[in-house]
C-alpha cells in the first residue's frame, strides 16, 4: 500500500500487513487517510502557533523601536543635564539590545563568548575600571540555542550593571571555561559590597536567577580572597550545553588582556 507523506511531496510504501499474514483492505486505506488528515491538522496547528509567535515578536519589536526608542532618542537630544543624558543613552543602548535579541537565533559558542567580552568592554568605556578577561585559546564548534544566547548575554550585562551601580569597583574580571558539557562563566569584582548571603532579592538578582533557571543551569554568589589581599564579590554561572558531534577547533584569540 502506497501512502502520501504529510507534505504531499513523497510516497511511503507500506508492506507486509500483520507481518504478511493478510492483504491490505479498504478499511486499512480509510484508517490511513484519517491518520494522515489528523497528522496534517496537527502540523498546521504547530505552524500557525509558530507563525503567531513570530508575528507577535515582530509587533513588539516595532512598538519598542517606533515608540519607546523614539521617545528616548528625543529626550537624549533635548536634555542638557549630563546625568539625564547618560541615563537616556544607557536606556537606549539597553533597549536596542533587547530589540536585537528578539531576533536572536542559534549561534556558535565562540561568537556568543566574544559578544560578552565586547559588550563588557563597551559597558565600562569611560570608567576607571581595570578589566581582565580569561578564557581558552580555542573553543570547540558548539552551536547554542537562542534561549541560551539571549540569557548568557543578559546575565553578564545585568551582573556588571549591578557591580558598577552598587560596588563602584576598580577591578572587574570575567573567566569563561568549558568543562565537558558545561559552560561556566565567573564574574568577579572588588569595591564596596556586603556578604551576598545577606542580600535582599531585587529585580536584578531575580532576573539573573530566572534566566539561569530557564537554561536549566545553576549559579552561586560568594566572596573570595585574591592575592592582592582584596575581597572580590563573585558570581558563578554554570550552564549545561548540547552541541554537535563535530568538535572542530576554532581559534578565538582569547589571550589574557587587561583594559582600563
Buried (B, 14 or more C-beta within 10 A) or exposed (E): EEBBEBEEEEEEEEEEEEEEEEEBEEEBEEEBEEEBEEEBEEEEEEEEEEEEEEEEEEEEBEEBEEEBBEEBBEBBEEBEEEEEBEBBBEBBBBBBBBBEBBEBEEBBBBBBBBBBBEBBEEBBEEEEBBBBBBBBEEBBBBBBBBBBBBBBBBBBBBBBBBBBEBBBBEBBBBBBEBEEEEBBBBBBBBBEBEEBEEEEEEEBBEBBEEBBEEBEBBBEBEBEEEEEEEBBBBBBBBBEBEBEEEEEEBEBEBEEEEBE
